[in-house]
Amino acid sequence: MTLLFKNILKFSILYFSLYVLDSFFKNYLELLPYRYISKTLLSFSLLIFYLLNTTQEDSGKRKLIVIALCCFAVGDLFFIAGDGGNMWHFMFATFLFIIAKVCYSVRFSNNKDFKISKLIPFLLFCFCYMSIIMAIVYNQLGVFFIPLLVYLFVVMLLMQFAYLRKNEVNSESFWFVIFGVIASMIADSLDVLKMFYDPEIAYNKITIMFFYCLSQYLIIVGVLKETKTSTNLENALI
């Protein structure tokens, strides 16, 4: 069983097979309760993969990733429960996702100085992104205006710290993480638009979960590629 998680090809097949299973359950109302099992297996398979392969010596950084993955896992279960219309479940799940994204942000932060000019293109992108999303859904937000604003801010915060890793880590790790964060943004955007704009937008029953699972996978692989030191682990992750 350990070998299944130590080899990235075998784990990838397992992980995306679990995604397909979970997506299948999601699209059939009578099978929805089985998502509590499939989603738990999907989430914790990624956690096990990380724990078995990380060589990160900084225990604080390891804990941040573990906390983030656990928050995502529990938040997913509350999102499933929230599909029944329970808004408190949805709000608590959103709170857990915010904690998870903040943990990722702190994990990706570094003490290096950087030029503010380096952030100008990024800040411009953030402004445009948040303005477009808020403009589309503004009339439907009501009491969710502030919570959504906070959530989008955290999404942009994560993107910022992922972006600032450029030239501070190896390029392979940087690009895995940055593409993972972009996939996460796509999933978040579709989820917001589904809730407050169009419930049927962009085949969201499939696309949201796809980009969300892809983002988690890419981020964790990117983190592992940054922290690997053993030649054996490097070979296992190629």
C-alpha positions as CSV (number, residue, x, y, z in Angstrom):
1,M,0.0,0.0,0.0
2,T,2.9,2.4,0.8
3,L,4.3,1.9,-2.6
4,L,1.0,3.1,-4.1
5,F,1.5,6.5,-2.5
6,K,5.3,6.7,-3.0
7,N,5.0,6.5,-6.8
8,I,3.4,9.6,-8.4
9,L,2.1,7.7,-11.4
10,K,0.3,5.1,-9.3
11,F,-1.0,7.7,-6.9
12,S,-2.2,9.9,-9.8
13,I,-4.2,7.0,-11.2
14,L,-5.7,6.4,-7.7
15,Y,-6.4,10.1,-7.0
16,F,-8.2,10.8,-10.3
17,S,-10.1,7.5,-10.2
18,L,-11.4,8.6,-6.8
19,Y,-12.3,12.0,-8.4
20,V,-14.3,10.2,-11.2
21,L,-16.1,8.1,-8.5
22,D,-17.0,11.2,-6.5
23,S,-18.1,13.1,-9.5
24,F,-20.4,10.1,-10.5
25,F,-22.0,10.2,-7.1
26,K,-22.4,14.0,-7.2
27,N,-24.4,13.8,-10.4
28,Y,-27.0,11.3,-9.2
29,L,-29.2,12.6,-6.3
30,E,-30.0,9.1,-5.0
31,L,-26.2,8.4,-4.7
32,L,-25.4,11.7,-3.0
33,P,-24.9,10.2,0.5
34,Y,-22.1,8.0,-0.8
35,R,-20.1,11.2,-1.5
36,Y,-19.3,11.4,2.2
37,I,-17.2,8.2,1.6
38,S,-15.8,9.1,-1.8
39,K,-14.9,12.7,-0.8
40,T,-13.2,11.5,2.4
41,L,-11.2,9.0,0.5
42,L,-10.2,11.6,-2.1
43,S,-9.2,14.2,0.5
44,F,-7.2,11.9,2.8
45,S,-5.5,10.1,-0.1
46,L,-3.8,13.4,-0.9
47,L,-2.9,13.9,2.8
48,I,-1.3,10.5,3.0
49,F,0.6,11.1,-0.2
50,Y,2.0,14.3,1.2
51,L,2.9,12.8,4.6
52,L,4.7,9.8,3.0
53,N,6.7,11.9,0.6
54,T,7.5,15.1,2.3
55,T,11.1,15.7,3.3
56,Q,10.4,19.2,4.7
57,E,12.5,19.7,7.8
58,D,10.6,22.7,9.0
59,S,7.8,21.1,11.1
60,G,5.9,24.4,11.1
61,K,5.6,24.3,7.3
62,R,4.6,20.6,7.4
63,K,1.9,21.4,9.9
64,L,0.5,24.2,7.7
65,I,0.0,21.8,4.8
66,V,-1.6,19.2,7.0
67,I,-3.9,21.7,8.6
68,A,-4.9,23.1,5.2
69,L,-5.6,19.6,3.8
70,C,-7.7,18.7,6.9
71,C,-9.7,21.9,6.7
72,F,-10.4,21.3,3.0
73,A,-11.4,17.7,3.8
74,V,-13.8,18.7,6.6
75,G,-15.1,21.7,4.6
76,D,-15.9,19.4,1.7
77,L,-18.2,17.3,3.9
78,F,-20.0,20.4,5.1
79,F,-20.4,21.6,1.5
80,I,-22.0,18.2,0.7
81,A,-24.4,18.7,3.7
82,G,-25.0,22.3,2.5
83,D,-26.3,21.0,-0.8
84,G,-29.5,20.2,1.0
85,G,-30.0,23.9,1.6
86,N,-28.6,24.3,5.1
87,M,-26.9,27.7,4.9
88,W,-25.1,27.2,8.2
89,H,-23.3,24.2,6.8
90,F,-22.3,26.2,3.8
91,M,-21.0,29.1,5.9
92,F,-18.9,26.8,8.1
93,A,-17.5,25.1,5.1
94,T,-16.5,28.5,3.6
95,F,-14.9,29.4,6.9
96,L,-12.8,26.2,6.8
97,F,-11.7,26.9,3.2
98,I,-10.6,30.4,4.2
99,I,-8.4,28.9,7.0
100,A,-7.0,26.4,4.5
101,K,-6.1,29.0,2.0
102,V,-4.5,31.2,4.7
103,C,-2.4,28.2,5.7
104,Y,-1.3,27.7,2.1
105,S,-0.5,31.5,1.9
106,V,1.6,31.4,5.0
107,R,3.4,28.2,3.8
108,F,4.3,29.9,0.5
109,S,5.4,33.2,2.1
110,N,9.2,33.9,2.5
111,N,11.3,36.5,4.1
112,K,12.9,37.7,1.0
113,D,12.6,41.4,0.0
114,F,10.8,42.1,-3.3
115,K,10.2,45.2,-5.4
116,I,6.7,46.6,-5.4
117,S,7.0,47.0,-9.2
118,K,7.0,43.2,-9.3
119,L,3.5,43.2,-7.9
120,I,2.0,45.8,-10.1
121,P,0.8,43.4,-12.9
122,F,-0.5,41.0,-10.2
123,L,-2.4,43.7,-8.3
124,L,-3.9,44.9,-11.6
125,F,-5.0,41.4,-12.3
126,C,-6.5,41.1,-8.8
127,F,-8.4,44.3,-9.1
128,C,-9.9,43.3,-12.5
129,Y,-10.8,39.8,-11.3
130,M,-12.5,40.9,-8.1
131,S,-14.3,43.7,-9.9
132,I,-15.7,41.4,-12.6
133,I,-16.9,38.7,-10.2
134,M,-18.5,41.3,-7.8
135,A,-20.1,43.1,-10.7
136,I,-21.7,40.0,-12.0
137,V,-23.2,38.7,-8.7
138,Y,-23.6,42.0,-6.8
139,N,-27.4,42.2,-7.1
140,Q,-27.8,38.7,-5.7
141,L,-25.5,38.9,-2.8
142,G,-27.5,40.5,0.0
143,V,-26.0,39.6,3.4
144,F,-23.3,37.6,1.6
145,F,-21.5,40.7,0.3
146,I,-18.9,40.9,3.1
147,P,-18.3,37.1,3.3
148,L,-17.7,36.9,-0.4
149,L,-15.5,39.9,-0.4
150,V,-13.4,38.3,2.4
151,Y,-13.2,35.0,0.5
152,L,-12.1,36.6,-2.7
153,F,-9.5,38.6,-0.8
154,V,-8.1,35.4,0.6
155,V,-8.1,33.8,-2.9
156,M,-6.1,36.8,-4.1
157,L,-3.8,36.6,-1.1
158,L,-3.0,32.9,-1.9
159,M,-2.3,33.9,-5.5
160,Q,0.0,36.7,-4.4
161,F,2.2,34.4,-2.2
162,A,2.3,31.7,-4.8
163,Y,3.4,34.4,-7.4
164,L,6.1,35.7,-5.1
165,R,7.7,32.3,-5.0
166,K,9.1,32.9,-8.4
167,N,12.9,32.8,-8.4
168,E,12.8,31.8,-4.7
169,V,12.1,28.1,-5.4
170,N,13.0,25.8,-8.3
171,S,10.9,26.6,-11.4
172,E,9.2,23.1,-11.5
173,S,7.8,23.6,-8.0
174,F,6.8,27.2,-8.8
175,W,4.8,26.3,-11.9
176,F,3.1,23.3,-10.3
177,V,1.9,25.5,-7.5
178,I,1.0,28.5,-9.6
179,F,-1.1,26.4,-12.0
180,G,-2.7,24.7,-9.0
181,V,-3.7,28.1,-7.5
182,I,-5.1,29.2,-10.9
183,A,-7.1,26.0,-11.1
184,S,-8.4,26.8,-7.6
185,M,-9.4,30.3,-8.7
186,I,-11.3,28.8,-11.6
187,A,-13.2,26.4,-9.2
188,D,-13.9,29.2,-6.8
189,S,-15.2,31.5,-9.5
190,L,-17.5,28.9,-11.0
191,D,-18.8,28.1,-7.5
192,V,-19.6,31.8,-6.8
193,L,-21.3,32.2,-10.2
194,K,-23.3,29.0,-9.7
195,M,-24.6,30.2,-6.4
196,F,-25.3,33.8,-7.2
197,Y,-25.7,34.1,-11.0
198,D,-26.6,30.9,-12.9
199,P,-27.1,27.5,-11.2
200,E,-26.4,25.8,-14.6
201,I,-23.2,27.7,-15.6
202,A,-20.4,25.9,-17.3
203,Y,-21.5,22.3,-16.5
204,N,-20.5,23.1,-12.9
205,K,-21.4,19.7,-11.5
206,I,-18.4,18.4,-13.3
207,T,-16.1,21.4,-13.8
208,I,-16.0,22.8,-10.3
209,M,-14.9,19.5,-8.8
210,F,-12.4,18.9,-11.6
211,F,-10.6,22.2,-11.2
212,Y,-10.8,21.9,-7.4
213,C,-9.3,18.4,-7.3
214,L,-6.7,19.3,-10.0
215,S,-5.7,22.4,-7.9
216,Q,-5.1,20.4,-4.8
217,Y,-3.1,17.8,-6.7
218,L,-0.9,20.3,-8.4
219,I,-0.2,22.3,-5.3
220,I,0.8,19.3,-3.2
221,V,3.0,17.9,-5.9
222,G,4.6,21.4,-6.3
223,V,5.3,21.6,-2.6
224,L,6.8,18.1,-2.6
225,K,9.0,19.0,-5.5
226,E,10.2,22.1,-3.6
227,T,11.1,20.1,-0.5
228,K,12.6,16.9,-1.8
229,T,16.2,16.3,-1.0
230,S,16.5,12.5,-1.4
231,T,17.5,11.2,-4.8
232,N,15.1,8.3,-4.3
233,L,12.2,10.6,-3.7
234,E,13.1,12.7,-6.7
235,N,13.0,9.7,-8.9
236,A,9.7,8.6,-7.4
237,L,8.2,12.0,-8.2
238,I,9.4,12.2,-11.8
